[in-house]
Amino acid sequence: MASILYVREPGSRRYRRAQEPEVLSSASDILGQRVIGQPLTDPALARDFLRARLAGREHEIFGALFLDQRHRVLAFEELFRGTLNGTAVYPREVVKRSLALNCAAIIMVHNHPSGNPEPSTADEVLTQRLREALSLVDIRVLDHLVVGREGVISFSERGLL
């Protein structure tokens, strides 16, 4: 049996049943509190967090979990926003942000609004370009996750890194 979440109407003492986007946003916030500042010892937690953040989006988002030397999450940021079937990702900007956060490692993520998380050839090429650019400044790419409503695909698990 599913729980029902209620939210307070602004400026009122009345409550109403929460809409699906509000529930998903709350779930993402809760998962974020469990992830940010914590070491990523459980890949399922990162997957759940990223899936809650990106799976239902109607446009493509490219983001990253920035990690310190002990793989504690420093931040999660949505770096680029695209269209229904693609987004422009600039390695220079990913490197700049990684250095600004003083991270030691990164987990890249993007969503497929179609729902199918199967990586494309373009995804594979981008991953290698980013990996090469980040390696020049000693930042390790631990994984690249592709999120869709149908699941999450890990480049690391597929041997693509």
N, C-alpha and C positions, 0 to 999 in steps of 0.2 A: 504494500500500500504506500503510495507516494505522500510525502508531507506537503502541506500547503504553506507557502510563505506569504505573510502579509506585510505591507509597507504603510507607513503613515503618510497621509496626504499632506503636502506642504501647507503650512499655516492653519492646520486644522487638528482636531483631536480624533478625527475619523481615520480608520484603517480600511484598506482595500486589498483585494487579492493581487499579489505581484504578477506582472506579466513575465513571459519567458525571458526576454532580454535582461530584465532586472534580476531574475534568479541566476542567470548565467554570469552576469556581472558580479553578483555577490559571491558566487562559487569561485570565480577567478580571483577575487580579492582574498578570499580565505586561502586558496592554494598559494597565492603570491606571498602571503604572510608565512606560510610554511616553507617557501623556497628561498626568499631573499634573506641573505645573511647566513644561510645554512650550507653545510657541505653537501654536494650532490652525490650522496652515496646510493641513492635509490633512483635509477633511471625512470621508473614508472611515475614518480612524483613529478619530475620535469615534464614527462610526456603529458600527464594529466593537466598540469598547469598550462602548458603551451596549447594543448587541444582546446581547453576551456577559453583561452584568449583568442584563438584564431580560427577554429573550425567553422563557425557560422558566418564569417565575414563574406560579404558579397564582392569584395575586391581583393587582389593579392597584396599581402603584407610580407615584407622581409624584416626579420628582427634577429636579436641575439641575446643570449644569456652570457654575461661577462663574468668570468670567474677569477678568483685569486689563485695563488700558488697551491693552496690546499683544496681547491675546487669549491670554495664557498662562493655563493652567488653574490656578486657585487651589485648587479642590476640586470633588469630585463628592459630592453628598449625596442620599440618598433622603429626601424631606421628608414625604411622606404615604403611608400604606398603606390600601388599600381592600378591596373584596370582589372577587368574580369579574367584575363588570361595571361597576365604578365606584369612585371615591374622592372624598372631600371635599377640596377644595383651598382654602386660605384665603389670599387675596392679602396680607393684613396680615403673615402669618407668612413668606411668601416675601420680602416687602420687608424685614422685620426681619433675616432671615438674610443677605440680600444686603448690607445695610448693615453687619452684624457682620463679614462677610468683606471689606468694603471693595472690593467688586467694581465694575467699570465696565460689564460686560456679562454676559449670561446666555444659556445655551442650555437651554431647558426640555425635558423628556422624560417620557413616560409609556408604559406598555406596555398592550397589549390581550391579556389571557390567552387570548382566543378564537383568537389567531394571526393574525387579519386586521388589518393596521395602518391600514386606511382610517379617517381621522378622522371623528368624528361632529359634528353641529351643536353639541352641548354642548362638544366639544373646541374648536371655533372660537370660541364665546362666551367660554369660559374664557381662551383665549389673548388675546383682545382686552382682557378685564378685567385680566389680569396685565400686559399691555403698557402699559395706561393707568396702572395703579398704580405700576409701576416707572419710567415716564417722569417721574412727579412728583418723583422723587429722582435723575433723570439717569442711570438705568441702562438701557442698550439691550438689547432682546430681539433676539438674532441669529437664533434659530430655535426652533421647537418640533418635536421629533421624536416620532413615534409608532412604537413598536417592537412587532413581532409575529414569530412564527416564520416568517411568509411574507415578511418584509422590514421595511424602515424607510421611513416617509413623512416628508418634510420640508415643513413649512408654508412655509418660505422659497422652496423650489423650486416649490411650487404657487402662489405668489403670494398666500398667505393672511396674510402679515405686512405 
